[in-house]
Amino acid sequence: MLKDAGIDSARLDARLIVSFAAGLEPSAVLIRGGLRLDDQCCDKIQAMTNRRINHEPISHILGRREFWSLDFKVNAHTLIPRPDTETLVEAVLSRVDGRSLRILDLGTGSGCILLSLLSELPECQGLGIDISQAALSIAQENAHGLGLSERARFAVGQWASHINQAFDVVVSNPPYIPSGDMADLMPEVSKFEPRQALDGGVDGLVAYRHIARDLRRLLNPAGLVFFEIGVGQATHVTQILQDNGLGNIEIIADLSGIPRVVTGKASF
């Protein structure tokens, strides 16, 4: 049924659905032959399959997504963490020394970036900002589940407009899809993920400009900013950072060789 509905990952998704409904690890579905399922489990599988046929993301159906080898709760209020975003986490970790730092995550969503960083940097503390209280509720649940609640705080805000403190690291995976391209997204994204976490305005760069204007007051001396970017945006985001006083600009590619992160250093 999933393959007929045009689901590219039909086999994997079917295994995930059956294992979730049966309370088993996905690998167990392959190993255990002649798996017997009761009527309640079969009904649950059918309901979940129907949702996937409608192109609801498998992560929403399961309510979980792995990122940075950690388990994150997700739902329709949060952007689903992508493997490409691990490039952002790697970029930060390779450029900080692990001392006690203050990290600001703008547009935190599920909290996956901030919490992944804090999981690797035990002396650091962080603040995640998002315009959606519903998303922040998920981020707080994730912080609790990962044992990071004491070092991670979350607050509602429009980017950094109400922040009056400075940080050593600012990270963000802002919305960067041009508004005109939103209709071309696969239905799993366009129908089910929060538009405000995807739509970057006419040219996809609105959020970068907004955040960059505040970096002078957000960053401590020699502080670092890290942006995830979309395809073809590296030059534009580099210019935005330079126009706002950032130096030591670097462009970092993901595992596919696509420029994925732009980082800069405060030189105010």
BAFI-3210 file (N, C-alpha, C; in Angstrom, 3 decimals, decimal comma, padded with zeros to 6 digits):
// residues 268
n [1|2|3|4|5|6|7|8|9|10|11|12|13|14|15|16|17|18|19|20|21|22|23|24|25|26|27|28|29|30|31|32|33|34|35|36|37|38|39|40|41|42|43|44|45|46|47|48|49|50|51|52|53|54|55|56|57|58|59|60|61|62|63|64|65|66|67|68|69|70|71|72|73|74|75|76|77|78|79|80|81|82|83|84|85|86|87|88|89|90|91|92|93|94|95|96|97|98|99|100|101|102|103|104|105|106|107|108|109|110|111|112|113|114|115|116|117|118|119|120|121|122|123|124|125|126|127|128|129|130|131|132|133|134|135|136|137|138|139|140|141|142|143|144|145|146|147|148|149|150|151|152|153|154|155|156|157|158|159|160|161|162|163|164|165|166|167|168|169|170|171|172|173|174|175|176|177|178|179|180|181|182|183|184|185|186|187|188|189|190|191|192|193|194|195|196|197|198|199|200|201|202|203|204|205|206|207|208|209|210|211|212|213|214|215|216|217|218|219|220|221|222|223|224|225|226|227|228|229|230|231|232|233|234|235|236|237|238|239|240|241|242|243|244|245|246|247|248|249|250|251|252|253|254|255|256|257|258|259|260|261|262|263|264|265|266|267|268]
n.u [000,823|001,924|003,945|002,433|001,253|003,198|005,317|008,617|010,273|009,000|009,336|011,076|009,564|007,269|008,332|009,134|006,660|005,292|007,014|006,896|004,167|004,009|005,687|008,399|011,936|013,018|014,764|014,030|011,729|012,599|014,101|012,502|010,603|007,307|005,771|003,300|000,403|-001,956|-005,470|-005,784|-003,236|-002,998|-004,985|-003,873|-001,601|-002,824|-004,058|-001,840|-000,551|-002,396|-002,140|000,469|000,159|-001,182|000,892|001,885|004,663|006,892|008,228|006,521|004,377|005,482|006,359|008,932|012,412|015,672|018,670|021,945|022,674|020,942|017,736|014,903|011,846|009,277|006,791|003,931|004,415|007,069|010,053|011,256|014,209|017,042|019,551|021,481|021,710|023,338|025,825|026,037|026,154|028,562|030,316|030,292|031,299|033,860|035,112|035,088|036,415|035,453|035,322|033,550|030,853|028,391|025,577|023,463|020,534|018,726|015,455|014,796|013,078|012,592|014,678|016,911|019,472|020,690|020,537|021,977|024,503|024,951|024,988|027,472|029,127|029,759|030,227|028,940|026,206|022,882|020,519|017,440|015,476|012,245|009,480|007,209|005,262|004,287|006,209|008,359|007,528|007,889|010,669|011,460|010,558|012,276|014,752|014,468|014,180|016,696|018,259|019,188|018,018|018,845|020,803|019,811|017,743|014,597|012,744|010,031|010,129|010,695|013,045|015,952|014,942|014,136|016,233|018,658|021,286|024,647|026,377|028,603|028,487|026,390|023,859|021,937|019,351|017,653|014,460|014,801|013,859|012,864|009,858|008,414|009,117|007,903|005,574|006,511|007,593|007,988|005,075|005,172|006,580|005,439|002,749|002,731|004,804|005,806|005,084|006,223|008,729|010,032|009,607|011,421|010,963|010,845|013,363|014,477|016,203|015,483|015,408|018,123|019,140|017,715|018,587|021,364|021,602|021,411|023,646|025,841|025,218|024,607|026,793|029,650|032,999|035,033|033,204|031,268|029,294|027,008|025,412|023,004|022,519|020,723|020,792|022,936|023,078|025,348|027,186|025,558|024,790|027,276|027,968|026,009|026,787|029,336|028,603|027,540|029,596|031,032|033,866|036,477|035,156|033,831|032,949|031,250|031,026|028,557|028,274|027,778|029,151|027,967|027,705|026,843|026,924|027,564|029,955|031,053|033,148|033,039|034,165|033,992]
n.v [-001,219|001,260|001,621|001,821|004,239|005,976|006,263|006,572|005,357|003,003|000,257|000,449|002,210|000,680|-001,373|000,117|001,036|-001,378|-002,430|-000,424|-000,451|-003,020|-002,892|-003,486|-003,581|-002,215|-003,953|-006,403|-007,128|-008,068|-010,227|-011,953|-014,513|-015,350|-013,586|-012,952|-011,018|-009,293|-008,312|-005,646|-004,591|-004,893|-003,140|-000,753|-000,662|-000,429|002,064|003,765|003,247|004,281|006,988|007,400|006,816|009,073|010,751|011,834|012,619|010,010|010,396|012,046|010,339|008,321|009,915|010,477|011,213|010,437|012,173|013,250|010,931|010,900|010,713|012,374|013,950|014,783|016,733|018,053|020,714|021,221|021,495|018,712|017,169|017,121|015,046|016,639|018,852|018,072|018,764|021,406|021,174|019,731|021,623|023,652|022,258|021,648|024,047|025,240|025,305|023,806|024,901|026,680|027,952|030,217|029,546|030,473|029,610|030,280|030,089|027,515|025,255|021,849|021,778|020,375|021,120|022,807|021,099|018,873|020,008|020,738|018,244|017,363|019,210|019,560|021,628|023,824|026,196|026,898|028,823|028,574|029,974|030,500|031,289|029,884|028,660|026,112|024,576|025,040|023,723|021,083|021,133|021,559|019,191|017,440|018,284|017,574|014,787|014,099|014,689|017,299|019,555|021,335|022,843|023,933|026,439|027,802|030,113|032,141|034,069|036,554|035,882|037,472|039,673|040,445|039,881|040,618|040,056|038,773|036,319|033,530|031,872|031,862|030,126|029,027|027,562|028,835|029,611|029,131|028,719|030,082|031,944|031,536|028,980|027,253|025,864|023,813|021,899|018,569|016,659|015,682|017,632|020,176|019,899|019,138|020,069|022,879|025,939|028,383|027,687|027,145|028,917|031,365|033,941|036,267|035,987|034,028|034,829|036,449|035,951|035,648|038,247|039,606|038,428|038,899|041,654|041,977|040,837|042,273|043,095|040,671|038,946|038,076|039,515|038,228|036,250|033,618|032,963|030,702|029,645|027,554|026,954|027,225|025,613|027,252|029,625|030,481|032,554|034,826|034,836|035,030|037,631|039,081|038,665|039,882|042,502|043,208|043,381|041,042|038,861|036,618|034,682|031,533|028,885|025,900|022,619|019,984|016,355|015,653|017,428|019,855|023,311|024,078|025,323|028,541|030,352|032,880|035,323|037,517|040,782|043,246]
n.w [000,000|000,788|-001,104|-003,440|-002,943|-003,546|-001,791|-001,219|000,641|001,361|002,225|004,468|006,080|006,541|008,098|010,341|011,260|011,908|013,877|015,818|016,531|017,553|019,657|019,426|018,594|015,468|014,049|015,040|013,736|011,336|012,118|013,637|012,645|011,453|013,043|015,406|015,613|017,560|017,335|018,172|017,833|015,059|014,181|015,011|013,417|010,905|011,129|011,450|009,034|007,226|007,774|006,888|004,166|003,447|003,279|005,618|007,616|008,604|010,992|012,441|012,787|014,359|016,370|017,104|016,459|015,448|016,087|015,875|017,156|019,277|020,889|019,895|020,657|018,403|016,649|014,861|015,324|015,223|013,273|011,514|012,512|010,370|008,796|007,484|009,107|011,134|010,293|011,069|013,873|014,093|013,049|014,997|017,261|016,432|016,548|019,013|022,352|024,442|026,958|029,576|028,091|026,766|024,929|022,273|020,670|017,943|016,825|017,741|017,719|017,996|019,706|018,979|017,956|019,933|022,207|021,373|021,166|023,861|024,985|024,279|025,353|028,368|030,205|029,359|028,880|027,655|025,691|024,145|021,620|020,316|018,217|018,589|021,125|021,395|020,069|021,775|024,049|023,311|022,982|025,622|026,797|025,482|026,480|029,154|028,875|027,989|030,096|030,388|031,373|033,387|032,258|029,953|028,770|027,692|025,700|024,550|021,611|019,027|017,036|018,102|019,337|021,928|023,587|025,951|026,619|026,277|024,267|023,767|021,599|018,818|017,258|014,445|012,561|010,416|008,767|005,319|002,768|-000,281|-000,644|-003,008|-003,709|-002,026|-002,721|-004,266|-002,689|-001,330|-000,369|002,277|003,571|002,815|003,541|006,218|007,910|009,980|008,483|009,171|009,978|007,684|005,484|004,058|003,161|000,341|-001,004|000,506|002,478|004,555|007,384|008,008|007,591|009,542|011,966|011,779|012,066|014,779|015,874|016,813|019,385|020,500|020,562|022,452|022,764|020,202|019,810|018,193|015,277|013,782|010,943|009,437|005,978|002,842|-000,422|-002,660|-001,248|000,089|-000,681|-000,475|002,257|003,452|002,646|004,003|006,684|006,642|006,047|008,447|010,230|010,845|010,825|009,608|008,004|007,192|004,991|005,149|004,027|003,634|003,999|001,413|-000,043|-000,420|000,205|003,473|005,929|007,224|008,922|011,188|012,874|015,657|015,234|016,272]
ca.u [000,000|002,768|004,609|001,420|000,960|004,335|006,243|009,905|010,847|007,873|009,758|011,579|008,469|006,413|009,016|009,071|005,283|004,992|007,810|006,370|002,872|004,213|006,577|009,654|012,955|012,832|015,526|013,354|010,712|013,281|014,669|011,478|009,688|005,984|005,355|001,848|-000,092|-003,360|-006,340|-005,513|-001,996|-003,294|-005,738|-002,914|-000,777|-003,629|-004,251|-000,567|-000,315|-003,270|-001,524|001,651|-000,353|-001,532|002,189|002,339|006,026|006,997|008,661|005,323|003,567|006,164|006,556|010,345|013,406|017,051|019,550|023,207|022,579|020,060|016,320|014,153|010,418|008,877|005,399|003,617|004,831|008,522|010,718|011,885|015,666|017,615|020,967|022,325|021,900|024,451|026,991|026,077|026,637|029,974|031,069|030,459|032,152|035,243|035,650|035,063|037,386|034,805|035,218|032,207|030,370|026,959|025,145|022,125|019,979|017,589|014,573|015,271|012,197|012,643|015,856|017,900|020,818|021,184|020,684|023,088|025,731|025,119|025,327|028,902|029,864|029,155|030,420|028,245|024,782|022,292|019,171|016,772|014,381|011,359|008,241|006,118|005,250|004,077|007,511|009,199|007,087|008,575|012,085|011,621|010,435|013,506|015,814|014,233|014,442|018,135|018,951|019,876|017,134|019,528|021,710|019,105|016,545|013,874|011,874|009,334|010,631|010,873|014,497|016,642|014,456|013,973|017,371|019,524|022,510|025,582|026,693|029,864|028,142|025,016|023,594|020,569|018,909|016,434|013,754|015,577|013,264|012,145|008,398|007,931|009,460|007,214|004,574|007,179|008,131|007,292|003,914|005,543|007,061|004,519|001,461|002,776|005,786|005,381|005,513|007,060|010,089|010,529|009,464|012,427|010,663|010,946|014,636|014,948|017,275|014,930|015,802|019,555|019,318|017,139|019,476|022,686|021,548|021,507|024,829|026,768|024,902|024,410|028,043|030,784|034,193|035,526|032,135|031,089|027,944|026,927|024,133|022,752|022,064|020,185|021,624|023,152|022,971|026,590|027,729|024,661|024,862|028,605|027,898|025,182|027,619|030,367|027,955|027,199|030,797|031,645|035,047|036,884|034,039|034,110|031,834|031,498|030,185|028,055|028,907|027,570|029,946|027,143|027,871|025,711|027,065|028,424|030,307|031,832|033,643|032,853|035,368|033,496]
ca.v [000,000|002,443|001,784|002,279|005,645|006,787|006,443|006,025|004,542|002,154|-000,940|000,882|002,776|-000,429|-002,042|001,005|001,057|-002,658|-002,561|000,521|-000,946|-004,270|-002,650|-004,177|-002,875|-002,471|-005,126|-007,623|-007,478|-008,852|-011,449|-012,860|-015,030|-015,738|-012,683|-012,958|-009,718|-009,352|-007,406|-004,266|-004,204|-004,778|-001,900|000,342|-000,663|000,089|003,504|004,418|003,108|005,245|008,310|007,476|006,890|010,485|011,430|012,377|012,118|008,874|010,893|012,518|009,171|007,667|010,911|010,520|011,295|010,398|013,230|013,240|009,694|011,148|010,515|013,605|013,981|015,766|016,689|018,978|022,066|021,336|021,011|017,410|017,280|016,482|014,700|017,748|019,806|017,610|019,531|022,602|020,744|019,391|022,859|024,313|021,463|021,674|025,406|025,711|024,538|023,035|025,614|027,134|028,899|030,478|029,290|030,939|028,912|031,062|029,218|026,233|024,146|020,707|021,904|019,351|021,670|023,231|019,968|018,056|020,695|020,642|016,857|017,189|020,280|019,488|022,841|024,933|026,414|027,429|029,396|028,366|030,918|030,158|032,059|028,952|028,065|024,678|023,984|025,113|022,673|019,875|021,305|021,358|017,743|016,803|018,612|016,735|013,399|013,914|015,067|018,571|020,656|022,298|023,687|024,442|027,228|028,114|031,276|032,593|035,336|036,760|035,886|037,963|041,040|040,771|039,366|041,713|039,483|038,374|034,900|033,174|031,194|031,971|029,164|029,089|026,947|029,615|029,307|029,674|028,394|031,214|031,761|031,029|027,568|026,452|024,991|022,707|020,962|017,295|016,831|015,444|018,905|021,290|019,678|018,718|020,756|024,260|026,853|029,453|027,170|026,835|030,029|032,391|035,205|036,316|035,439|033,017|035,384|037,431|035,662|035,922|039,689|040,005|037,983|039,520|043,028|041,955|040,108|043,163|043,073|039,299|038,200|038,537|039,691|036,992|035,270|032,970|032,699|029,585|029,564|026,592|027,659|026,434|025,489|028,484|030,817|030,737|033,878|035,861|034,876|035,578|039,084|039,607|038,688|040,899|043,816|043,467|043,460|039,747|038,512|035,211|033,923|030,220|028,136|024,496|021,731|018,773|015,137|015,578|018,467|021,049|024,310|023,890|026,183|029,720|030,790|034,091|035,693|038,923|041,620|044,590]
ca.w [000,000|000,857|-002,396|-004,391|-002,631|-003,960|-000,678|-001,648|001,718|001,770|002,968|005,776|006,866|006,972|009,208|011,501|011,751|012,550|015,101|016,804|016,999|018,298|020,784|019,167|017,839|014,030|013,602|015,481|012,739|010,315|012,702|014,158|011,636|011,924|014,112|015,601|016,075|017,943|016,578|018,573|017,166|013,622|013,993|015,169|012,201|009,803|011,341|011,166|007,598|006,550|007,935|006,007|002,801|003,249|003,236|006,895|007,847|009,516|012,302|013,144|013,140|015,482|017,421|017,475|015,385|015,924|015,587|016,624|017,946|020,414|020,576|020,074|020,400|017,396|016,222|013,777|015,695|015,115|012,072|011,732|012,356|009,190|008,911|007,035|010,197|011,959|009,856|011,910|015,187|013,930|012,842|016,293|018,145|015,954|016,657|020,404|023,137|025,488|028,226|029,910|027,099|026,680|023,559|021,915|019,503|017,473|016,055|018,281|017,348|018,912|020,558|018,612|017,801|021,239|023,120|020,881|021,569|025,308|025,322|024,022|026,038|029,701|030,999|028,690|029,091|026,444|025,636|022,869|021,359|019,204|018,236|018,874|022,459|021,228|019,761|022,974|024,968|022,866|023,298|027,068|027,028|025,020|027,438|030,330|028,534|027,792|031,322|030,151|031,781|034,248|031,466|028,781|029,012|026,473|025,846|023,347|021,103|017,589|016,924|019,308|019,569|023,348|024,340|026,408|027,160|025,224|024,208|023,113|020,347|018,328|016,188|013,930|011,312|010,201|007,515|004,200|001,472|-000,861|-000,590|-004,287|-003,863|-001,022|-003,348|-004,942|-001,710|-001,234|000,513|003,669|004,116|002,599|004,205|007,612|008,749|010,211|007,421|009,708|010,134|006,345|004,537|004,323|002,489|-001,121|-001,470|001,444|003,313|005,501|008,764|008,158|007,747|010,825|013,036|011,641|012,586|016,242|016,330|017,514|020,815|020,963|020,660|023,240|021,934|019,581|019,736|016,892|014,791|012,839|010,249|008,364|004,786|001,756|-001,622|-003,400|-000,396|000,818|-000,999|000,044|003,719|003,744|002,495|005,097|007,885|006,468|006,131|009,842|011,048|011,154|010,064|009,611|007,457|006,620|004,414|005,473|003,217|004,274|003,503|-000,033|-000,669|-000,625|001,262|004,371|007,103|007,164|010,261|011,269|014,190|016,011|015,149|016,550]
c.u [000,850|003,464|003,645|001,072|002,125|005,309|007,566|010,500|009,823|008,304|010,232|010,447|007,534|007,030|008,955|007,672|004,956|005,744|007,284|005,064|003,015|005,116|007,903|010,664|012,761|013,569|014,825|012,293|011,324|013,714|013,593|010,524|008,353|005,493|003,829|001,414|-001,569|-004,154|-006,054|-004,254|-002,225|-004,061|-004,810|-002,027|-001,546|-003,807|-002,973|-000,246|-001,160|-002,700|-000,327|001,231|-000,739|-000,296|002,533|003,715|006,053|007,431|007,485|004,479|004,166|006,362|008,004|011,207|014,801|017,852|020,783|023,244|021,779|018,618|015,536|012,671|010,140|007,377|005,180|004,050|006,327|009,009|011,387|013,400|016,167|019,072|021,893|022,637|022,987|025,752|027,155|026,631|028,136|030,830|031,314|031,472|033,619|035,899|035,529|035,947|036,780|034,737|033,787|031,772|028,863|026,553|023,713|021,693|018,697|016,748|014,806|014,387|012,198|013,787|017,002|019,311|021,409|021,459|021,792|024,421|025,979|025,474|026,814|029,766|029,325|029,324|029,636|026,767|024,198|020,892|018,619|015,573|013,556|010,086|007,049|006,240|005,055|005,384|008,395|008,795|007,756|010,061|012,351|011,488|011,707|014,665|015,690|014,606|015,921|018,943|019,692|019,080|017,848|020,428|021,055|017,856|015,903|012,919|011,249|009,919|010,683|012,360|015,105|016,133|014,357|015,136|018,318|020,789|023,361|025,970|028,034|029,626|026,669|024,869|022,157|020,447|017,587|015,689|014,500|015,032|012,541|010,644|007,857|008,219|008,679|006,241|005,195|007,740|007,340|006,178|004,218|005,973|005,983|003,199|001,558|003,803|005,432|005,952|006,467|008,506|010,753|010,612|010,405|012,180|010,965|012,229|015,212|015,940|016,784|015,437|017,282|019,804|018,848|018,094|020,807|022,705|021,737|022,798|025,803|026,500|024,756|025,715|029,038|031,967|034,744|034,474|031,923|029,614|028,017|025,517|024,098|022,182|021,487|021,126|021,711|023,134|024,276|027,127|026,878|024,762|026,231|028,587|027,090|026,007|028,694|029,784|027,623|028,401|031,452|032,854|035,328|035,764|034,533|032,821|032,163|030,516|029,706|028,718|028,746|028,376|029,184|027,403|026,643|025,742|027,961|028,690|031,162|032,177|033,451|034,187|034,997|034,488]
c.v [001,260|002,694|002,304|003,751|006,564|007,085|005,777|005,072|003,536|000,979|-000,575|001,391|001,688|-001,156|-001,198|001,020|-000,232|-002,785|-001,635|000,003|-002,181|-004,099|-003,360|-003,234|-003,195|-003,707|-006,427|-008,075|-008,318|-010,213|-012,459|-013,291|-015,407|-014,896|-012,650|-011,636|-009,842|-008,282|-005,943|-003,745|-004,010|-003,495|-000,685|000,462|-000,058|001,598|004,276|004,364|004,101|006,661|008,448|007,538|008,321|011,379|012,181|011,800|010,985|009,329|011,437|011,334|008,454|008,610|011,073|010,695|011,251|011,508|013,247|012,049|009,874|011,010|011,778|013,392|015,073|015,648|017,769|020,412|022,290|020,863|019,678|017,556|016,485|016,122|015,842|018,715|019,348|018,297|020,788|022,265|020,444|020,645|023,592|023,556|021,510|023,042|026,012|024,786|023,789|023,708|026,075|028,254|029,080|030,405|029,773|030,250|029,628|030,241|027,777|025,052|023,043|020,803|021,020|019,912|022,019|022,031|019,021|018,685|020,547|019,227|016,585|018,172|020,419|020,721|024,026|024,992|027,052|027,961|029,171|029,281|030,423|030,984|031,205|028,364|026,561|023,962|023,962|024,067|021,348|019,967|021,065|019,885|017,016|017,069|017,737|015,283|013,088|014,305|016,388|019,787|021,722|023,240|024,286|025,194|027,556|029,278|031,625|033,927|035,354|036,962|036,456|039,323|041,412|040,272|040,513|041,188|038,997|036,906|034,693|032,540|031,453|030,983|029,332|028,287|027,623|029,154|029,925|029,298|029,619|030,935|031,143|029,558|026,663|025,456|023,767|021,669|019,664|017,412|016,571|016,733|019,980|021,144|019,539|019,443|022,242|025,233|027,914|029,009|026,913|028,057|031,172|033,712|035,139|035,678|034,380|033,525|036,336|037,199|035,957|037,415|040,148|039,651|038,736|040,940|043,080|041,342|040,986|043,179|041,658|038,574|038,870|038,786|038,339|035,892|034,781|032,820|031,579|029,548|028,317|027,372|026,688|026,414|026,842|029,747|031,232|032,145|034,979|035,971|035,375|037,093|039,718|039,691|039,772|042,307|044,200|043,285|042,156|039,515|037,031|034,300|032,606|029,620|026,655|023,623|020,540|017,555|014,952|016,628|019,753|022,042|024,328|024,836|027,371|030,159|032,056|034,418|037,164|039,653|043,067|045,338]
c.w [000,000|-000,475|-003,439|-004,179|-002,976|-002,834|-001,032|-000,619|002,240|002,638|004,374|006,656|007,378|008,159|010,480|012,111|012,494|013,875|016,193|017,392|017,876|019,508|020,662|018,529|016,355|013,531|013,959|014,480|011,639|010,844|013,072|013,053|012,250|013,086|014,208|016,221|016,419|017,185|016,910|017,888|015,665|013,315|014,080|013,938|011,037|009,913|011,008|009,676|006,816|006,643|006,997|004,547|002,448|003,262|004,517|007,191|008,864|010,910|013,108|013,618|014,344|016,660|017,841|016,230|016,004|015,276|016,481|017,585|019,231|019,960|020,906|019,794|019,381|017,162|015,171|014,076|015,521|013,753|012,399|011,534|011,153|009,433|008,491|008,171|011,169|011,545|010,691|013,296|015,116|013,790|014,157|017,147|017,720|016,139|018,048|021,230|024,313|026,832|028,443|028,971|027,229|025,217|023,371|020,628|019,093|016,497|016,457|017,935|018,389|019,904|020,139|018,494|019,159|022,145|022,668|021,279|023,066|025,739|025,145|024,807|027,461|030,567|030,451|029,073|027,841|026,618|024,237|022,735|020,187|019,337|018,649|020,279|022,370|020,908|020,999|024,008|024,612|023,208|024,784|027,439|026,610|025,972|028,680|030,043|028,379|029,025|031,218|030,627|032,600|033,464|030,228|029,204|027,663|026,719|024,501|022,897|019,588|017,350|018,205|019,758|021,042|024,202|024,689|027,086|026,007|025,383|023,518|021,750|020,041|017,176|015,708|012,648|010,973|008,957|006,343|002,827|000,920|-000,931|-001,873|-004,519|-002,925|-001,651|-004,007|-003,975|-001,712|-000,197|001,982|004,353|004,018|003,355|005,715|008,485|008,857|009,172|007,945|009,936|008,780|005,435|004,903|003,640|001,002|-001,632|-000,541|002,470|004,401|006,918|008,991|008,377|009,119|011,967|012,984|012,191|014,101|016,757|017,107|019,016|021,368|021,246|021,596|022,304|021,486|019,574|018,317|016,557|013,760|012,263|009,369|007,199|003,776|000,561|-002,339|-002,569|000,270|000,576|-000,395|001,568|004,173|003,682|003,611|006,381|007,783|006,591|007,564|010,780|011,430|010,259|010,141|009,098|006,870|006,068|004,547|004,706|004,038|003,626|001,995|-000,786|-000,936|000,500|002,163|005,566|006,754|008,594|010,189|012,704|014,433|015,922|015,412|017,438]
res [m|l|k|d|a|g|i|d|s|a|r|l|d|a|r|l|i|v|s|f|a|a|g|l|e|p|s|a|v|l|i|r|g|g|l|r|l|d|d|q|c|c|d|k|i|q|a|m|t|n|r|r|i|n|h|e|p|i|s|h|i|l|g|r|r|e|f|w|s|l|d|f|k|v|n|a|h|t|l|i|p|r|p|d|t|e|t|l|v|e|a|v|l|s|r|v|d|g|r|s|l|r|i|l|d|l|g|t|g|s|g|c|i|l|l|s|l|l|s|e|l|p|e|c|q|g|l|g|i|d|i|s|q|a|a|l|s|i|a|q|e|n|a|h|g|l|g|l|s|e|r|a|r|f|a|v|g|q|w|a|s|h|i|n|q|a|f|d|v|v|v|s|n|p|p|y|i|p|s|g|d|m|a|d|l|m|p|e|v|s|k|f|e|p|r|q|a|l|d|g|g|v|d|g|l|v|a|y|r|h|i|a|r|d|l|r|r|l|l|n|p|a|g|l|v|f|f|e|i|g|v|g|q|a|t|h|v|t|q|i|l|q|d|n|g|l|g|n|i|e|i|i|a|d|l|s|g|i|p|r|v|v|t|g|k|a|s|f]
***
